[in-house]
Amino acid sequence: MNLYEIKGALNIFSVLGGSIKLTLLILVAMIVLGLIASGIERFINIILGSFLGGDFALVFCNYLTFPGTILHELSHAFVAVVTGAKVTEISFFDFGFSLGHVSYIPRGTKFMRALQNSLTACAPVISGCIALPLLFMWLGNVDAIAARVGIIYLIVCVIDHMTMSILDIINYFRGIWASAIFFFVLNIVLLVALNS
């Protein structure tokens, strides 16, 4: 083995190690970010309940933050469709046990069905992580008080609904093996592209 071959082998191990680390980070981050959002939601609920009563807090967190519910359900539906599942129903306002729901039928191989379940389950966390930085940038670029209040309201709506339900968490872990493979391969491609 010459020096060039040794350097190439070390680079391959570096890319594989980096991909494993990034994959684990992504998989853990979905749950951690969802839990943080859930904690913030509970904190908002407690603060509102302390000052304005529990009924108002419940109505605020569940119904007055409806833009967050819409983003939550649309993100489930979008990821389901993009990954190949068939969306059969979208509801934004159930007014029952849940605020809304998306029904879909996973399709394809066992791997694709597992990937659809896992990625669709964590879609609200992903969409929240995309929407929040954009909203904060927008907040920094407006001067009008009314616009700032509106953007802060949207930020609260997104945070309030970027959580994962119990069913989402179950589906996420059921298909996490497929998400791990998907992110591992994606990270390898990205790391190779960045190192070229």
N, C-alpha and C positions, 0 to 999 in steps of 0.2 A: 504494500500500500504506500503510495506516495503522499506527499504533503497535501496536494489538491484533493485527493480522495478522503483523507482524514478530515480536512476542513469541511468537505461536503457532508460527510457522515455526521459531524458535530452540528452542522446547520440543520440537518434533518431532525436530529434529536431536540434541538432548540425549538424548532417549529412544532414538533409533536408535544413537547412539554408545555410550550406556550398555549397551544390549543387546548390541552387538558385543563390548564389553569383557568383560561377564559371560559371554557364550557362550564366548569364547576361554579365560577363566579356568576355567570348568567343564570344558571339553574337555581342557585341559592338566592340570588338577588330578586327573582320573581316573588318568592315567598316573603323575604324580608321587607321588600318595598310594599307589598300588599299588607303585611302586618303593621308597618309604620303608618300607612294610610288609614288602616282600621283604628289604630291608636289615636291618631289625630281626629278621626271622626268621633270616637268616643269622648275625647277631650272637649271637642266643640259641643257635643250633646250635653256633657256635664255642665259646662259653663253656661250654655243657654238655659238649661234646666234650673240652675241655681238662681239665675236672675229673672227669667221669664216663665218658669214653670216647666214641668216635664212634658205636658201635652204640647206646648209650643215647640220645645226642642225636638220632639218626635215628628211633628208636622214639618218643621224646618228641614231636618236631616233627611227625611224620607220624601217629601213632596215639593218643598220650595226650592230644592236643589235639583229639579228635574232636568236641567241641561246635562248634569253629570250622569243621570240615569240614561239619557239618550246616547251620550258618548259611550257609556258602559255597554249597552246592548248592541249598538252599531259596531263596536270593536269586536265583540263576540261574533257577530254575523259576518263582518268583513274577513276576519281571519279564517272562519269556517269555510267561506267561499273560496278564498285564495288558496287554501290548502286542499281543496277538492271535495269538501263535504257539501251536501245538499241542504240548504236552509229551508225549513218548511213553515216556520212561523217566527215572527218578531212581534213582541209586545212591550210597550214602554211603560204602561200603567196597568198593573194587575190589581192593585188595591187589596191585596190579600197577604199571603205569607211572604211573597216577594214583590218588589216594585215592578219588575218587568222580567222578561225571559226571552231566550232565543232557543228554538227547537231546531235541531239539525240531525241529519243522518250521515254518519261517517261512511265514506266509500273508499274502495281500493283495497290494497294489500293490508295485511295485519299491521305492518310498519306505518303505512299512510293513515290508517284509522287511529292508531295510537298517537301519531303526530298531530292529527286533527284535533283529537280530544285534549291533548296536553297544551298545544299552542292556543286553541280556542279558549281554554279555561283561563289562561293567564293574559289574554288579550287586553282586558281593562287596565292591567298594570302597565303593559307596554304602551297603550294609547295615552295613559296618564303621564308616563315618563316622556312622551313626545309633546303632549299638549302643555304641560306645566312650564318647561323652559320657554316655549313660544309665548305663553301668556305673561311670564315675567319680563321677557324682552319687550313685549307690547306695553306692559305697565311702565317700563322705564322710558318709553318714547312718547307718552301722552302727558299733557299738562292739565287738561280739564279735570276738575274734581269729579264730575259725574262719570266721566270715562274711567277714571281710576277706581271709583267705587264699583262700577260694572265689571271691570276686569278682576278686581279682588273677589267679587261675588262668583265669577266664573272659576277662579282658582279654588275657592272653597267647594264649589260644585264638583270639580274634577277630583279633588282630594277625597271628598266625601264618598265618591262612587268608584274609585280605582281599586277597590278591595275585591277579594275573591270570596265567593260564597263557599259553604261547606261542600256543596256538590262540585264547584269549580276546583277546590283543593283536591278532592278525591279523583276527579278526572285528570288533573295535572299530574298527580303521582302515579296514576294508572299508566299514563303514556310517557312518563318522564324518560324512560329508556330510549324512546324514539327521538325525543327532543335532545337528549344527550348526544346521540349519533348525529342528528342534524346539525347541532351547533358545533360539534367537534369537526365535522367535515367543512362547514362554513368557515370556521376559524382558521383551519389549515389553509383554505383558499385565500382568505384575507391576509394571513401572515406571509404566505409565499408571495402574494402580489405586492405587499409592502416591502419585502426584502429584495425584490427584483430591481 
